[in-house]
């Protein structure tokens, strides 16, 4: 091995240490819901009651089947961790006055950025899995075994897409005083425009157009196609489109992060609330 290869290997090792260890430490330090007393009501109980509410409301109104609401809401709740988690990753650093020291380090920004998204993605998948399991036990939601792998792929891709979108909102937190207001608006806007509770074809044209560029929309459509017994090939275009949307939002997030970091260095505004 040549001596010139050693710095490159050291650099790669540092990247992955920041990605995995830094992401885990930041998650343990910044997230209020990591305590069981916060996690259970926030990440499990609230999503469960959301699913039950809309399933029974939809049944009474005759808007859609149990499967329609179970799939829509069980996938939609993954956006809770994705949006609020990535918002907290920035906002709580500002609140705790630790953002400036972190950004003063020479650590790879991509490793810092993506590493904070991995625990959030895992939390999203846990919440989504709980929603489907609870629906199976309480509502009789029973997809066939052949549909489960495709449905799982749609869930993973959608959770990743929502995390990328949350990164973009979190990046705005470098400059905005109350980023939680933005995340609240975004979360409930997605509930309205992404076809979670109302079929997309029944929404106004401009609402459907907005939903097409946001996460959830295509992931939910793919999930419903599979849950209804459709072939994986029929759902694949929506899964790929959801993946593309998530990648675009993650790229926008990184560019925003880099821009606001440079602007913050000039103005000294990282921790100014």
BELFENQUI-V204658 format. One record per residue. RES is the residue in one letter. PHI is phi in degrees with one decimal (NA if undefined). NEAR is the number of other C-alpha atoms within 12 Angstrom. Layout:
res;phi;near
RES;PHI;NEAR
RES;PHI;NEAR
This chain:
res;phi;near
X;NA;8
X;-79.3;8
X;-67.1;9
X;-70.0;10
X;-80.1;11
X;-65.5;12
X;-60.7;13
X;-65.2;14
X;-65.1;15
X;-63.4;14
X;-64.2;18
X;-65.2;17
X;-62.9;18
X;-63.4;22
X;-57.5;25
X;-73.3;23
X;-65.4;20
X;-64.2;29
X;-63.4;28
X;-82.4;23
X;-71.2;22
X;-62.9;31
X;-63.7;31
X;-66.7;28
X;-63.6;21
X;-64.4;34
X;-63.6;34
X;-66.4;20
X;-85.3;20
X;-102.9;32
X;-101.4;32
X;-63.6;23
X;-79.3;24
X;-69.5;24
X;-71.5;16
X;-56.1;14
X;-69.4;13
X;-98.2;15
X;-65.6;20
X;-62.8;19
X;-69.9;18
X;-80.0;25
X;-99.0;37
X;-120.5;33
X;-66.2;21
X;-60.0;22
X;-62.2;36
X;-61.9;34
X;-67.9;24
X;-62.9;30
X;-61.6;39
X;-62.3;31
X;-60.5;21
X;-73.9;33
X;-64.5;34
X;-72.0;24
X;-66.1;20
X;-64.6;26
X;-61.6;20
X;-66.3;13
X;-85.8;14
X;68.8;15
X;-79.8;19
X;-158.2;24
X;-80.6;27
X;-59.4;35
X;-60.8;37
X;-58.0;35
X;-79.1;40
X;-63.7;48
X;-65.0;49
X;-60.1;51
X;-78.5;49
X;-66.7;53
X;-78.6;57
X;-63.1;52
X;-68.3;46
X;-67.1;49
X;-73.0;56
X;-62.3;43
X;-69.3;48
X;-61.6;49
X;-78.7;46
X;-71.0;46
X;-63.0;47
X;-72.1;48
X;-66.2;44
X;-65.2;42
X;-60.2;49
X;-97.5;46
X;-62.8;37
X;-71.9;31
X;-62.4;31
X;-67.9;31
X;-63.4;22
X;-87.1;21
X;60.7;19
X;-114.4;22
X;-69.3;32
X;-62.0;22
X;-60.4;16
X;-65.7;24
X;-75.4;28
X;-83.2;17
X;-75.4;13
X;-85.5;15
X;-62.0;23
X;-59.6;24
X;-67.1;26
X;-65.4;26
X;-65.3;26
X;-59.7;36
X;-70.2;40
X;-72.6;36
X;-61.9;32
X;-74.7;42
X;-84.1;44
X;-64.3;34
X;-61.2;34
X;-66.0;44
X;-62.1;39
X;-63.3;28
X;-62.8;38
X;-60.6;40
X;-66.7;37
X;-61.9;31
X;-64.4;37
X;-64.6;39
X;-61.6;32
X;-61.2;29
X;-61.9;37
X;-68.9;40
X;-65.1;23
X;-63.7;27
X;-66.4;34
X;-66.0;23
X;-78.0;15
X;-99.0;20
X;-118.5;25
X;73.7;17
X;-75.0;25
X;-134.7;24
X;-69.8;28
X;-70.4;16
X;-55.5;13
X;-68.2;17
X;-85.9;25
X;-64.7;25
X;-59.6;18
X;-65.4;31
X;-64.8;40
X;-63.9;31
X;-63.9;28
X;-61.5;45
X;-66.2;48
X;-61.9;38
X;-64.6;40
X;-66.8;47
X;-61.9;50
X;-65.4;44
X;-64.2;48
X;-66.2;54
X;-65.1;50
X;-61.7;45
X;-65.5;48
X;-63.1;51
X;-61.2;50
X;-62.9;43
X;-65.6;41
X;-62.8;45
X;-62.3;41
X;-62.1;36
X;-64.1;40
X;-67.3;42
X;-123.6;31
X;-88.6;25
X;-66.6;21
X;-119.6;24
X;-73.3;33
X;-67.6;27
X;-62.0;21
X;-65.4;25
X;-66.4;34
X;-64.2;21
X;-62.0;18
X;-63.7;31
X;-61.8;33
X;-77.6;21
X;-65.0;25
X;-64.3;37
X;-61.1;34
X;-85.5;28
X;-99.6;35
X;-97.9;40
X;74.2;39
X;-71.4;44
X;-108.8;42
X;-126.4;32
X;-55.3;27
X;-57.7;26
X;-65.7;17
X;-92.5;17
X;-87.8;19
X;-59.6;17
X;-58.9;13
X;-68.7;15
X;-69.6;24
X;-62.9;24
X;-63.6;17
X;-65.6;22
X;-64.0;32
X;-68.6;27
X;-102.4;28
X;-104.2;41
X;-62.0;51
X;85.3;54
X;-53.4;49
X;-77.8;42
X;-64.9;51
X;-67.8;53
X;-60.7;44
X;-63.9;42
X;-62.5;48
X;-69.0;42
X;-60.7;31
X;-70.6;36
X;-65.2;36
X;-83.4;27
X;95.1;23
X;-71.4;22
X;-72.5;21
X;-60.9;27
X;-61.5;16
X;-71.5;20
X;-90.9;29
X;-59.6;25
X;-57.5;20
X;-67.5;33
X;-64.0;38
X;-65.8;26
X;-66.5;28
X;-62.5;40
X;-63.2;35
X;-63.7;27
X;-61.7;32
X;-62.8;37
X;-64.7;29
X;-63.9;25
X;-65.7;29
X;-64.8;33
X;-65.7;25
X;-59.3;23
X;-60.7;36
X;-65.7;29
X;-65.2;21
X;-63.9;26
X;-59.0;31
X;-63.5;25
X;-65.7;18
X;-70.6;26
X;-65.5;30
X;-62.7;19
X;-65.8;16
X;-66.9;26
X;-64.5;20
X;-71.3;11
X;-100.6;14
X;65.5;19
X;-107.6;22
X;-59.4;36
X;-104.7;28
X;-86.4;22
X;-99.6;20
